[in-house]
Amino acid sequence: MIIRNVCIGKDQPKIALPIVASTNEEAINQISTFHNYDLVELRIDYYENLLNKECVLELLKQIRELLTCPIIF
C-alpha cells in the first residue's frame, strides 16, 4: 500500500513518530523537533479540544501544512 509516497507493508519497517499534545501550539512545536521518520501518529486522545470537531479539523489542517508524510489519526 502506498500512501503519500510511503510504501507500507514492503521493504523496511516504517518509523512513526507520535504527536502527543494538548494544544495546537504544543503539536506544532513537537513537529519542529522531528527528524528521520516516515509517518506521524496524531494521538488525539491527549488533545484538550478532542470533542470539538472544528478544533480537531483546524489542528489537522495545521499539521498537514507542515508535513507531507502520512498522518495516522
C-alpha positions in Angstrom: 0.0 0.0 0.0 1.4 3.4 -0.9 0.2 6.5 1.0 1.7 9.9 0.1 4.7 8.2 -1.5 5.4 5.9 1.5 5.2 2.2 0.7 3.7 0.5 3.8 4.0 -3.3 4.1 7.0 -3.8 2.0 10.8 -3.3 2.3 12.0 -2.0 5.7 9.7 -1.2 8.6 8.5 2.4 8.8 9.2 4.8 11.6 6.2 6.6 13.0 6.6 9.5 15.4 3.7 10.3 17.8 2.3 13.8 18.3 1.2 13.8 21.9 0.0 17.3 22.7 -2.9 19.0 24.4 -2.8 22.2 22.3 -2.2 23.2 18.7 0.9 25.1 19.7 2.4 22.0 21.5 1.7 19.9 18.5 3.4 22.3 16.1 6.4 22.6 18.5 6.7 18.8 18.6 6.7 18.5 14.8 9.6 21.0 14.6 11.7 18.6 16.6 11.0 15.6 14.3 13.8 14.1 12.2 14.2 10.8 10.2 10.6 9.5 10.2 8.2 8.0 7.6 4.9 9.0 9.1 3.4 10.6 12.2 0.6 9.5 14.5 -1.7 12.1 16.0 -2.6 10.9 19.5 -5.9 12.9 19.6 -6.8 11.4 23.0 -4.4 13.9 24.6 -5.8 16.9 22.8 -7.8 19.3 25.0 -10.4 20.0 22.3 -10.9 16.5 21.1 -14.7 16.8 21.3 -14.8 20.0 19.2 -14.8 18.9 15.6 -13.8 22.4 14.3 -10.8 22.5 16.6 -9.7 19.0 15.5 -10.1 19.8 11.9 -8.0 23.0 12.4 -5.3 21.1 14.1 -5.2 18.6 11.2 -5.0 21.4 8.7 -2.1 23.0 10.6 -0.3 19.7 10.7 -0.9 18.9 7.0 0.6 22.3 6.1 3.8 21.3 7.8 4.1 17.7 6.8 3.9 15.8 3.5 4.1 12.3 5.1 1.1 10.2 6.1 -0.7 11.0 9.3 -2.2 8.2 11.4 -5.3 9.6 13.2 
